[in-house]
Amino acid sequence: MSGAVIEFVQVSHTILGNRVLSDLNLEVHRGETFVLLGRSGCGKTTTLKLVNRLLDPSSGRVNVEGRSTRDWDPIRLRRGIGYVIQEVGLFPHRTVAQNIALVPSLEKWDEARTRNRVEELLALLGLEPKHYVDRFPWQLSGGQRQRVGVARALAADPPILLMDEPFGALDPLTRSEIQQEFQSLQQRLGKTILFVTHDLAEALRLGTRIGLMKDGALKVSGTASKLLVSDDPEIKLFLEPLRALVELGETLSSRGN
């Protein structure tokens, strides 16, 4: 029996005759942030949706906590997994507090416990509770909405988080700030996280391990240091923009001298 929290065993998924995933084998260990890296359409989001049973595999097996997702009650499975997407998906007619309290309310938490949890998470994510609990999503900046989305995913203290391009729509400065907050948060909370991005710099910054996907298959998997010395052609393509930035920095520095 594998000790992985999330495990894919020879998983394939087909949509309308098109194979989106092919014989995927993957393990995510307790407390790590495993980043799935790859181009749009490579199967990253499909992989996430197989974990919380928004999709079922066409073949193979997906295990969560040692149990096939097919054996889980879908509602119970999803309430134990936080899910953060790029568009955030906050309910526009609900306040910040009401959005964050969604799962606790479904779990029948009492009012005091729910309010304390909402305030705790807002403070943890750098949003002063008294200034934000009664605001609506349209009254927030993009970065603030993304923080509320993360708070909602964490509200019932799930052991697993799925994050699908969660910071991709933010401007570079806000994105960097939230990445830093996310790193600090993960160090304190120790969640098991499966994180999707197409940004190599983000993957290198946030990932305990990184898996590169292409055409529905996992091509390379390992630590950042392993990927940086990989001979895989796809990894080399992803590294090119970083190398270009380094070269630009060196050029500008030489001009300044």
C-alpha positions as CSV (number, residue, x, y, z in Angstrom):
1,M,0.0,0.0,0.0
2,S,1.4,3.4,-1.1
3,G,1.9,6.1,1.6
4,A,0.9,8.8,-0.9
5,V,-2.0,11.1,0.0
6,I,-2.9,11.4,-3.7
7,E,-2.0,8.6,-6.1
8,F,-2.6,8.1,-9.8
9,V,-2.1,4.5,-11.1
10,Q,-2.0,4.1,-14.9
11,V,-4.7,6.7,-15.3
12,S,-6.1,7.6,-18.7
13,H,-9.0,9.9,-19.5
14,T,-10.8,10.2,-22.8
15,I,-13.2,13.0,-23.8
16,L,-15.3,12.6,-26.9
17,G,-12.8,10.1,-28.3
18,N,-9.8,12.3,-27.5
19,R,-7.3,11.0,-25.0
20,V,-6.5,13.8,-22.6
21,L,-4.4,11.7,-20.1
22,S,-2.4,8.7,-21.0
23,D,-1.2,6.1,-18.4
24,L,-0.5,8.7,-15.7
25,N,1.4,7.6,-12.7
26,L,1.9,10.2,-10.0
27,E,2.2,10.4,-6.2
28,V,1.7,13.4,-4.0
29,H,3.1,13.0,-0.5
30,R,1.7,14.4,2.8
31,G,2.6,18.0,3.4
32,E,4.3,18.7,0.0
33,T,3.4,21.1,-2.7
34,F,3.5,19.1,-6.0
35,V,3.4,21.5,-9.0
36,L,2.1,20.3,-12.3
37,L,3.8,22.4,-15.0
38,G,3.0,22.4,-18.7
39,R,1.4,24.2,-21.6
40,S,-2.3,24.8,-22.0
41,G,-4.1,21.7,-23.0
42,C,-1.5,19.2,-21.7
43,G,-3.9,17.7,-19.1
44,K,-3.1,19.6,-15.9
45,T,-6.6,20.7,-15.0
46,T,-8.1,17.3,-16.0
47,T,-5.6,15.8,-13.5
48,L,-6.9,18.1,-10.7
49,K,-10.5,17.3,-11.5
50,L,-9.9,13.6,-11.2
51,V,-8.8,14.1,-7.6
52,N,-12.0,15.6,-6.3
53,R,-14.2,13.5,-8.7
54,L,-15.4,16.3,-10.9
55,L,-14.2,13.7,-13.5
56,D,-13.7,9.9,-13.3
57,P,-10.8,8.1,-15.0
58,S,-11.6,6.2,-18.2
59,S,-9.1,3.6,-17.0
60,G,-6.7,3.2,-14.1
61,R,-7.2,4.3,-10.5
62,V,-7.0,7.6,-8.5
63,N,-6.6,7.1,-4.8
64,V,-7.1,9.8,-2.1
65,E,-5.8,8.8,1.4
66,G,-5.4,5.2,0.1
67,R,-9.0,4.9,-1.1
68,S,-10.2,5.0,-4.7
69,T,-12.1,8.1,-5.6
70,R,-14.9,5.8,-7.0
71,D,-15.3,4.5,-3.5
72,W,-15.7,7.9,-1.9
73,D,-19.0,9.7,-1.6
74,P,-18.4,12.6,-4.0
75,I,-19.8,15.3,-1.6
76,R,-17.7,14.0,1.4
77,L,-14.6,13.8,-0.8
78,R,-15.0,17.4,-2.1
79,R,-15.7,18.9,1.4
80,G,-12.3,17.4,2.5
81,I,-10.5,19.0,-0.4
82,G,-10.0,22.8,-0.8
83,Y,-10.3,23.9,-4.5
84,V,-8.8,27.3,-5.7
85,I,-9.2,28.4,-9.3
86,Q,-7.8,31.3,-11.3
87,E,-11.2,33.0,-11.7
88,V,-11.8,32.6,-7.9
89,G,-15.5,31.8,-8.3
90,L,-16.8,33.9,-5.4
91,F,-20.6,34.4,-5.2
92,P,-21.2,38.0,-6.2
93,H,-24.3,38.3,-4.1
94,R,-22.6,37.1,-0.9
95,T,-20.3,39.0,1.4
96,V,-16.7,38.0,2.0
97,A,-17.7,36.4,5.3
98,Q,-20.5,34.5,3.6
99,N,-18.2,33.3,0.8
100,I,-15.6,32.0,3.2
101,A,-18.2,30.3,5.4
102,L,-19.7,28.3,2.6
103,V,-18.3,24.8,3.6
104,P,-18.6,25.4,7.4
105,S,-22.2,26.3,6.9
106,L,-22.8,23.1,4.9
107,E,-21.1,21.3,7.8
108,K,-23.5,22.9,10.3
109,W,-20.8,24.8,12.2
110,D,-22.3,27.1,14.9
111,E,-22.3,30.9,14.3
112,A,-19.5,31.7,16.7
113,R,-17.1,29.0,15.4
114,T,-17.8,30.1,11.9
115,R,-17.2,33.8,12.6
116,N,-14.0,33.0,14.4
117,R,-12.7,30.9,11.5
118,V,-13.5,33.6,9.0
119,E,-11.7,36.3,11.0
120,E,-8.8,34.0,11.6
121,L,-8.3,33.2,7.9
122,L,-8.7,36.8,6.8
123,A,-6.0,37.9,9.3
124,L,-3.8,35.0,8.1
125,L,-4.1,36.2,4.5
126,G,-3.4,39.8,5.3
127,L,-6.9,41.2,5.2
128,E,-8.1,43.1,8.3
129,P,-11.4,41.3,9.2
130,K,-13.3,44.4,10.4
131,H,-12.6,46.1,7.0
132,Y,-13.5,43.1,4.8
133,V,-16.1,40.7,6.3
134,D,-19.1,42.8,5.0
135,R,-17.7,43.7,1.6
136,F,-18.9,42.1,-1.6
137,P,-16.5,40.6,-4.2
138,W,-17.0,43.6,-6.6
139,Q,-15.6,45.9,-3.9
140,L,-12.3,44.0,-3.8
141,S,-9.2,44.2,-6.0
142,G,-8.1,41.1,-7.9
143,G,-5.5,40.2,-5.3
144,Q,-8.0,40.6,-2.5
145,R,-10.5,38.4,-4.3
146,Q,-7.8,35.8,-4.8
147,R,-7.0,35.9,-1.0
148,V,-10.6,35.4,-0.2
149,G,-10.7,32.4,-2.6
150,V,-7.8,30.8,-0.8
151,A,-9.5,31.6,2.6
152,R,-12.7,29.8,1.4
153,A,-10.7,26.8,0.3
154,L,-9.1,26.6,3.8
155,A,-12.3,27.4,5.8
156,A,-13.1,23.8,6.9
157,D,-9.3,23.0,7.4
158,P,-9.1,20.4,4.6
159,P,-5.9,18.3,4.5
160,I,-5.7,18.6,0.7
161,L,-5.7,21.7,-1.6
162,L,-6.1,21.7,-5.3
163,M,-5.0,24.9,-6.9
164,D,-5.5,25.6,-10.6
165,E,-3.5,28.6,-11.9
166,P,-4.7,30.4,-8.7
167,F,-2.5,33.5,-9.3
168,G,-2.3,33.6,-13.1
169,A,-4.7,36.5,-13.6
170,L,-2.9,38.9,-11.2
171,D,-0.4,41.6,-12.1
172,P,3.3,40.6,-11.6
173,L,3.8,42.6,-8.3
174,T,0.6,41.3,-6.7
175,R,1.3,37.8,-7.9
176,S,4.8,37.9,-6.3
177,E,3.3,39.2,-3.0
178,I,0.7,36.4,-2.9
179,Q,3.2,33.7,-3.8
180,Q,5.3,34.9,-0.8
181,E,2.2,34.8,1.4
182,F,1.4,31.3,0.1
183,Q,4.9,30.1,0.9
184,S,4.6,31.4,4.5
185,L,1.1,29.9,4.8
186,Q,2.2,26.5,3.6
187,Q,5.1,26.4,6.1
188,R,2.6,27.0,8.9
189,L,-0.2,24.8,7.8
190,G,1.6,21.9,6.1
191,K,-1.2,21.1,3.6
192,T,-0.9,18.5,0.9
193,I,-1.1,20.6,-2.3
194,L,-1.5,19.8,-6.0
195,F,-0.8,23.0,-7.8
196,V,-1.2,23.7,-11.5
197,T,0.7,26.4,-13.5
198,H,2.3,27.0,-16.8
199,D,4.9,29.4,-15.2
200,L,8.2,27.8,-14.6
201,A,9.4,30.5,-12.2
202,E,6.2,30.0,-10.1
203,A,6.8,26.2,-10.1
204,L,10.4,26.6,-9.0
205,R,9.5,29.1,-6.3
206,L,6.5,27.1,-4.8
207,G,7.0,23.5,-5.6
208,T,8.5,20.8,-3.3
209,R,8.5,18.7,-6.4
210,I,7.6,19.6,-10.0
211,G,6.1,17.4,-12.7
212,L,6.2,18.5,-16.3
213,M,3.3,17.3,-18.4
214,K,3.0,17.1,-22.2
215,D,0.3,15.6,-24.3
216,G,-1.4,14.1,-21.3
217,A,1.7,12.3,-20.0
218,L,4.1,13.1,-17.2
219,K,7.4,13.6,-18.9
220,V,9.7,14.6,-16.0
221,S,9.2,14.7,-12.2
222,G,11.5,15.8,-9.4
223,T,12.9,18.7,-7.3
224,A,13.7,22.1,-8.8
225,S,17.4,21.3,-8.9
226,K,16.7,18.1,-10.9
227,L,14.6,19.9,-13.4
228,L,17.2,22.7,-13.9
229,V,19.8,20.2,-15.1
230,S,17.3,18.0,-17.1
231,D,18.1,17.3,-20.7
232,D,14.4,17.0,-21.6
233,P,13.7,19.2,-24.6
234,E,10.4,20.5,-23.1
235,I,12.1,21.5,-19.9
236,K,14.7,23.3,-21.9
237,L,12.0,25.3,-23.7
238,F,10.5,26.3,-20.4
239,L,13.9,27.4,-19.2
240,E,14.6,29.7,-22.1
241,P,12.5,32.7,-20.8
242,L,14.4,32.5,-17.5
243,R,17.7,32.4,-19.2
244,A,16.7,35.4,-21.3
245,L,15.9,37.4,-18.2
246,V,19.2,36.5,-16.6
247,E,21.0,37.6,-19.7
248,L,19.0,40.8,-19.8
249,G,19.9,41.5,-16.2
250,E,23.6,40.9,-16.9
251,T,23.5,43.2,-20.0
252,L,21.8,46.0,-18.0
253,S,24.2,45.6,-15.2
254,S,27.2,45.9,-17.5
255,R,25.8,49.0,-19.0
256,G,25.3,50.5,-15.6
257,N,29.0,49.9,-14.9
